[in-house]
Amino acid sequence: MPTREGIIFSKFQTAVEVIRVKSVRLEKLDRPPVVLFDWLDPLFDVGHRSAEIIYLAGDFCFGSEKGPSQRRTWVQLTEAMPDIIFAALYAFTVARSQRDVKSCIQSSGFPSLHRAYDTKVFLVDGNAYFSHPSPRLVYASKIMAQVMSRLLM
């Protein structure tokens, strides 16, 4: 008889596989470069478990290594040519994160990035879905996959 944990894990694997199958459709299109940040001032990519979440949504710019977060510069970000930046800010409320995203967009580095690559910024609830290892990471993958599929279709 399956254990409760086994049933939950099986559901988790099934949900991830559904996202993976849907993202295969995106591979036939031009998958845009994606960046996932957990801090915006200074810029820090997410690192750790988020590499697979980014892959499900699109390509990697940086932060694809399975390791700790890395501090990044506006020069590195511009050289990565991202189409999309996801801000999944760690330990902040959505209201606080909105202020940080606004500051990021108004910073000196963002306008040239946006002009050159039409970079779009999406705020996601990092505290609820991205920052902690849990089944909620499935929802994080779903959120990113939905944004990507809508942008590409």
C-alpha positions in Angstrom: 0.0 0.0 0.0 1.5 3.4 -1.0 2.4 5.8 1.8 1.0 9.3 2.0 4.4 10.7 1.2 4.7 8.3 -1.8 1.3 9.5 -3.2 2.3 13.2 -2.7 5.7 12.6 -4.4 4.0 10.8 -7.3 1.6 13.7 -7.8 4.5 16.1 -7.7 6.4 14.1 -10.4 3.3 14.0 -12.5 2.7 17.7 -12.3 6.4 18.4 -13.3 6.1 16.0 -16.2 3.0 17.8 -17.5 4.9 21.1 -17.4 7.9 19.5 -19.1 5.7 18.1 -21.9 4.1 21.5 -22.5 7.5 23.2 -22.5 8.6 20.8 -25.3 6.1 22.6 -27.5 7.9 25.8 -26.7 11.2 24.3 -27.9 9.8 24.3 -31.4 9.5 28.1 -31.1 12.3 30.5 -30.3 12.7 30.0 -26.6 13.6 33.4 -25.2 16.4 33.9 -22.7 15.0 34.1 -19.2 16.6 35.5 -16.0 15.2 34.7 -12.5 16.4 37.1 -9.8 15.8 36.8 -6.0 17.3 40.2 -5.3 17.4 43.4 -7.4 19.6 45.8 -5.6 22.2 44.6 -6.1 21.2 42.0 -8.7 21.4 38.4 -7.5 20.2 35.4 -9.6 18.5 32.6 -7.8 20.8 29.6 -8.1 20.1 26.3 -6.4 16.9 24.5 -7.3 15.7 27.2 -9.6 17.8 26.1 -12.6 15.2 23.5 -13.7 12.3 26.0 -13.2 14.1 28.4 -15.5 14.7 25.6 -18.1 11.0 24.7 -18.0 10.2 28.3 -18.8 12.8 29.1 -21.4 16.6 29.2 -21.8 19.1 30.3 -19.3 20.9 33.5 -19.3 22.8 32.9 -16.1 21.9 31.4 -12.8 21.7 28.1 -14.5 24.3 26.5 -12.3 23.0 24.4 -9.5 24.8 26.4 -6.8 24.3 29.4 -4.6 23.0 32.7 -5.9 25.5 34.9 -7.7 25.8 38.6 -7.7 25.4 40.0 -11.2 26.1 43.4 -12.8 24.1 45.4 -15.3 26.9 44.7 -17.8 26.5 40.9 -17.4 22.7 41.3 -17.6 22.9 43.3 -20.8 25.4 40.8 -22.3 23.0 38.0 -21.5 20.4 39.7 -23.7 17.3 38.5 -21.7 13.9 38.8 -23.2 12.3 38.2 -19.8 13.3 39.0 -16.2 11.3 37.3 -13.5 11.7 38.9 -10.1 11.0 36.4 -7.4 12.3 38.4 -4.4 13.2 36.4 -1.4 11.5 37.1 2.0 9.5 40.1 0.8 5.8 40.8 0.5 4.4 41.4 -3.0 3.9 45.1 -2.1 7.6 45.5 -1.1 8.6 43.6 -4.2 6.6 45.9 -6.4 8.5 48.9 -5.0 11.8 47.1 -5.7 10.8 46.2 -9.3 9.8 49.8 -9.9 13.2 51.0 -8.7 14.9 48.4 -10.9 13.0 49.6 -14.0 13.8 53.2 -13.2 17.5 52.4 -12.6 20.2 53.6 -15.0 20.8 50.1 -16.4 17.3 49.0 -17.3 16.3 51.5 -20.1 19.1 50.5 -22.4 18.4 46.9 -21.8 14.7 47.4 -22.6 15.5 49.4 -25.7 18.0 46.9 -27.0 16.1 43.7 -26.3 12.5 44.7 -25.4 13.1 43.1 -22.1 10.0 42.5 -20.0 9.9 42.2 -16.2 7.4 40.0 -14.4 7.0 40.1 -10.6 6.2 36.7 -9.1 5.6 35.9 -5.4 9.1 34.6 -4.6 8.3 34.1 -0.9 5.3 31.9 -1.6 6.5 29.9 -4.6 10.2 30.2 -5.4 12.3 30.6 -2.2 11.8 27.4 -0.3 12.2 23.8 -1.3 8.7 22.4 -1.3 5.9 21.1 -3.6 5.1 24.8 -4.3 8.0 24.8 -6.7 5.6 23.0 -9.0 3.4 26.1 -8.9 6.5 28.2 -9.6 7.1 26.1 -12.7 3.5 26.5 -13.8 3.5 30.2 -13.3 6.6 30.7 -15.5 5.4 28.2 -18.1 2.1 30.0 -18.4 3.8 33.4 -18.9 6.1 32.0 -21.5 3.4 30.2 -23.4 1.3 33.4 -23.5 4.2 35.5 -24.7 5.2 33.0 -27.4 1.7 32.2 -28.8 
